[in-house]
Amino acid sequence: MRRLFISIDLPKNIQHELDYEVSELQKSAWDKVKFVPKENWHLTLIFLGDQDDIAMGQIISALNTHVPQIKAQELLIKSLCYGPKIENPSMIWALTDKESSLKLLKIRDSINNTLAKANVRFQEDKRTYNGHITLARLKSRNSLPALSKNLNIKFTAYTISLIESELTKNEAEYITLASWTLNEE
């Protein structure tokens, strides 16, 4: 079984912009967080959970046909904040604006429908979708410094990937199994 998810890849220049913001955070007293390596930054669309090789083949086949029909999207990363809940956070996020989250939700829903037609079984996420990039995981929630920084990082999402997440002692290792380019027309 493979632990899989589908995500939007971040362009290298956006990784560099976010890396600058993370390096600024690291200068502060952030001993209560574990920063995620920038190679692992992405916008998750769908967590598929554990899938066998047969299901993985169905996923790739369905996405081979569907993803090239999805239009590339202009997105905006608007802020750094705690997430998923401000009152009980477990992560530091780079959060997209509402319009970008709606665009990502539309892509997610279209892929969910495609996977359902291909008989791929997974637990659909029914929570409110907030487009975000996990930059760090909190080791402790006690005495966290204030965090609310406005950003204005615009980019075009051109690539969707199928990722395998291997959990290790220290962190998750991500392996890209397949990638597709979105329609630029």
N, C-alpha and C positions, 0 to 999 in steps of 0.2 A: 504494500500500500504506500502511496505517496501523498503527502500533505500538500495540497495545491491551492493556488489562488490566481486570479486574473487581475492585472493592474495596468495602469497608465505609466509608461516610463517617463522619467524627467530628462529633458535635454541637459547636456553637460554644462552649458552656461547657467542654467537654473540651479544645478547642483552647486556650482561655484558661488552663486549669490547666497544660497541658503547656508553654505559652508561658512561664509563670512559671518552671517548672523549667529550660527552655532558657536563659532570661535569667540564672538563677543560674549555669549552666554557663559562659555567655559572660563572666562576671565573672572567671573563672579564666584560666589561661594556656592557652587553646585555639586557639593560632595554627596548629595542625596539622590543623584540621578546617574543613569548609565546611558551615555549618548550612543545612538545608533550610527554605525559607519555609513558614510554618505553613499557607498555602493549599494546599500540596502534601502535607500529612500525611494518611495513610489507612492502613487495614489491607488489604493486598493479599490477595485470595483466589486469583486465577488470572491468570497472565501468559499472554496469548494470542499474543504476538509479532506479526509482520507479517500483516495480513489485508487482503484486497481488499474493495471495496464490496459485492460479492455476499455474501461471508462475514459482513461486518458486518450486513447485513440479516437473515441467518439467525440471528446471535447475538441481535440485538434482538428478533426474532420469538419465539425460544425463551425468552428471559428475560421478555418481556411476559406469557407464560403461566405460567412457573414461579415467578418471584420472589414474586409476591403470595401464593403458598401457603406460603412460608417464614416461620416464626414469628420475630418480633423477639426478640433475645437480650440478656440481661443479661451484660455483660462486665466484666472487671477488668483494668486496667493495673497490674501489680504492681511494676515496677522499671525503672530506667534501667541500661543495661549496654552493653558492647561486643558487637558481633555481626558476622557470624553465628557465628564461632568465637572463643572467648575467647583462644585461643593465637595466632591470626592475624587480628585484627579488621580490618574495613574500614568499619565504621559505628558510630554510636551509636544504640541502639534504646530505645524505650519498649516493654517486653515485657509481653504478657498472661500471666496465670497459666495453669497447665496445663488447668484446667477450661474456661477461655475458648478456649484454643487447640483443644481437642477440639470445642467448639461450632462454631468457625470451620471446622475441618476437615470436619465433617459438612455444613455449608453448601457448602463448596468441592466436596466429593464429589458432592452432589446436583446442583450446577450442571454439574460435569464430565459426569455421566451425561446430563443434559438436552442439553448441547452435542453430545455424541457421537451421541445419537439424531437431532439436527438436521444431522448430517454436517459439523459444524464441525471442521476439522483444526487441531490445535495440539499442541505438545510438552507432555505432562502432566508436572508436576513430581513426581518420586518421592522427593524428600528429605523428611525429617521436618519436619512443619509446626510452626512456632512463630509464633503471632500476634505481630506487632510493627509499630511505626510507626517508620520511618526518620527520625530527627531531624537526623542529620548524617552526612557522608561524611568519612572520614579521608584527609587529603592525605599524611600520613606515619604510619608505625606505630612510629617510634622514640621512646623515652622518653615514652610516654603516661602521664598521671597515672592514679592508681587511679580506677575508676568503678564504683560499686555503690551505688545509692540505692534504698531501698524506697519505693514509692508505694502508694497505695490509692485509685485513681481508678476509680470504678464508673460505668458508663453503660449505656444501652440502645441497641443498634444497631438503627436504624429504616430505614436507607437503603442500598441497593446501587447502585453506579454503574458504567457502562461508560466508561472513560477512554482517551483517546488521548494518548500521550506523544510529544511532538515534541522531539527532542534538538537543543539549540542549543550554541553554543560554551561558554557558561557553565554551563548547567544544563538540566534537562528542564522543558519547559512542559507542563502538563496541561490538557486540554480535556475537559470532561464532555460526552459524546455522548448519554447517556440515563441516567435514574435511576428506581429503583423503590422503593416503600415496602413494607417487610416487614409481614406480617400481625400486628396488635397484639392479636388475640384469644387 
